[in-house]
Amino acid sequence: MSPISATDLRPFIRTIPDYPRPGVQFRDITTLLGNAQALRATLAQMSAPWAGAGITHVAGIEARGFILGGAMACQLGAGFVPLRKKGKLPHTTIGVEYSLEYGVDELEIHADAVRPGDRVLLVDDLIATGGSAAAGVRLLQSLDAEVAGATFVIDLPELGGTARLERAGIRTVSLVRFEGH
């Protein structure tokens, strides 16, 4: 079997129109996750830019960031840190509120998840406006961790999330870009 390139990942991403609200084109990676070869290629391509970068932890944003981030942590020889919605973590947490494309939410991290100087890679399936990613960066930096970068399967560039992170000095890598929302 020949390897799958990033441009070949598009057929594995399903688009669901008008979800979760009218006008939104939801980019669903569950079809990608369900194909072993596409999943392997995705994880390899998301991890490659960070090999040798001294990543100590991979922080995955709930929920698809958990799937990708846990596997990437293993590939990078790093620990995994879950960034969860408010009230889901069992120990002492810190949180930050952020705006979504269609609402407001809060992201939390265990207060002892990372230490000063840890080099953390932020991971999620998709970056749109960058609200949850920016919240993740703020949480990690509030614990004095160094955010080495952020990586996503999908970028929706018209919504400005990648530009937002890069303006904040966060190197951002995405595998597939979809124009429009």
Secondary structure, DSSP 8 states (H G I E B T S, - for coil): -----GGGGGGGSEEEET-SSTT-EEEE-HHHHT-HHHHHHHHHHHHGGGTTS---EEEEETTHHHHHHHHHHHHHT-EEEEEEETT--SS-EEEEEEEETTEEEEEEEETTSS-TT-EEEEEEEEESS-HHHHHHHHHHHHTT-EEEEEEEEEE-GGG-HHHHHHHTT--EEEEEE-S--
